[in-house]
Amino acid sequence: GLLFLLTGARAEPLAPVATTTFIAVADAYVDQADPMANFGAEAKLLVERDITQPSDPVVKDALVRFDLATIPPGATINRATLRLYQIGHLPGFTQTLVAYRLDGSWREGGVNWPGLPPVDALIGRGTAPDADEVWVEFNVTDAVDDWVNGSEATPNHGLIVRFPDSAPNGGVVFSSREGDFAPQLVVDYAPPASLTIPVDADSIELDGFCREYANAAQVEYNGPFDAPGTVYLRHSNKYLYVCARAFTGPFNQRYFSLYLDSDNGREVLAEKDDYALQVGVLNGALAGLIGTGQGGYEQGDLPAGFEAAAVAGDGDLNFFDSVEYRIPLPLFYSCQRPFGIALYQHWVQEVGDDYGWPSAEFFDQPRTWVEATLLDTDC
């Protein structure tokens, strides 16, 4: 068959899943009937909806925010749960509440009804029972993933909890962070993958065929046609060698690109110290680009010296495209300091048909790349 098992050293597995409970750093509620008042110092959070008099509705919404700076960019967010402790309610029935992501800044000691920040996407729902002294939970995984791994367009401004517009009259009282039971955000996540790259002093013929990587680190990615692509990595204390191999495609402008975050800054968007080293599969053309800081890459003062070779599959005797890089360590590496790395297989069947390691979506977002360390360096 066309697929076969490749052996060699593997990337380090993901670190065990971490579960962290964050306590709110800010919370408040706002009251449509008392619009200029601020309730940020209250020991409770009121969520209420009373439209008995449509011309004079009673609406109270709760705001809450958490500091998630300790979750590393690139972490896989498995689940995030907002927990609010119910201390009072309108008796007789259960009540459905909704949580939305906020799209603007606010201060606990200043927010009021007219100063309510814009409300963004609906994130989760929670059910307040016909009982008190219980935690009410909302699945807010999408919001936390956006805050940790999204673009600069999704900063963490917190959440707002309210009744849905279609809800009948209702009311729930929660404890605030000034009360006995502060709001919680429980996040289950896996830290980003890490990779150690072994040293191998044996010489390599730069021909694009990945033949000399028996002792290299090896990782796989979901390549074209749902078949695995493979990336090999080793260093010689002078060069970093990277070779990748995956199924070919029909598009005549397809190319590989190796991405390097030289300072492991894990930026939201690639900056001028983040490199894209491109190789045309069919013509072997090389291009060295730097990040713009605004999304994408441009020609810049990339230090010279990297070399690469590519081999194009023909769909007949050779069903694989492959690429091999030889990169001088001074181009991107400082002694003993980790760096970020990713590899993409671009435009396989058409423009925008991309595949890559560690993902196929964030080639200009270093925060999603893999943190790598060189083993047994001379320095």
HELIX and SHEET records of a PDB file:
HELIX    1   1 THR A  141  ASN A  149  1                                   9    
HELIX    2   2 PRO A  224  ASP A  226  5                                   3    
HELIX    3   3 LEU A  329  LEU A  331  5                                   3    
HELIX    4   4 PRO A  366  THR A  368  5                                   3    
SHEET    1   A 6 ALA A   9  ARG A  10  0                                        
SHEET    2   A 6 ALA A 217  ASN A 222  1                                        
SHEET    3   A 6 PRO A 228  HIS A 235 -1                                        
SHEET    4   A 6 TYR A 239  PHE A 247 -1                                        
SHEET    5   A 6 PHE A 320  PRO A 328 -1                                        
SHEET    6   A 6 GLU A 307  VAL A 311 -1                                        
SHEET    1   B 4 ALA A  18  ILE A  23  0                                        
SHEET    2   B 4 GLN A 184  ALA A 190 -1                                        
SHEET    3   B 4 THR A  76  HIS A  89 -1                                        
SHEET    4   B 4 VAL A 134  ASN A 139 -1                                        
SHEET    1   C 7 ALA A  18  ILE A  23  0                                        
SHEET    2   C 7 GLN A 184  ALA A 190 -1                                        
SHEET    3   C 7 THR A  76  HIS A  89 -1                                        
SHEET    4   C 7 GLY A 170  SER A 175 -1                                        
SHEET    5   C 7 LYS A  44  ASP A  50 -1                                        
SHEET    6   C 7 VAL A  58  ARG A  65 -1                                        
SHEET    7   C 7 ALA A  26  ASP A  31 -1                                        
SHEET    1   D 9 ALA A  18  ILE A  23  0                                        
SHEET    2   D 9 GLN A 184  ALA A 190 -1                                        
SHEET    3   D 9 THR A  76  HIS A  89 -1                                        
SHEET    4   D 9 GLY A 170  SER A 175 -1                                        
SHEET    5   D 9 LYS A  44  ASP A  50 -1                                        
SHEET    6   D 9 VAL A  58  ARG A  65 -1                                        
SHEET    7   D 9 LEU A 159  ARG A 162 -1                                        
SHEET    8   D 9 GLN A  95  LEU A 102 -1                                        
SHEET    9   D 9 VAL A 119  ALA A 128 -1                                        
SHEET    1   E 7 SER A 194  ILE A 197  0                                        
SHEET    2   E 7 VAL A 370  LEU A 374  1                                        
SHEET    3   E 7 PHE A 339  HIS A 346 -1                                        
SHEET    4   E 7 TYR A 255  ASP A 261 -1                                        
SHEET    5   E 7 ASP A 274  GLY A 280 -1                                        
SHEET    6   E 7 LEU A 286  GLY A 291 -1                                        
SHEET    7   E 7 TYR A 297  GLN A 299 -1                                        
SHEET    1   F 4 SER A 194  ILE A 197  0                                        
SHEET    2   F 4 VAL A 370  LEU A 374  1                                        
SHEET    3   F 4 PHE A 339  HIS A 346 -1                                        
SHEET    4   F 4 TYR A 355  TRP A 357 -1                                        
END                                                                             
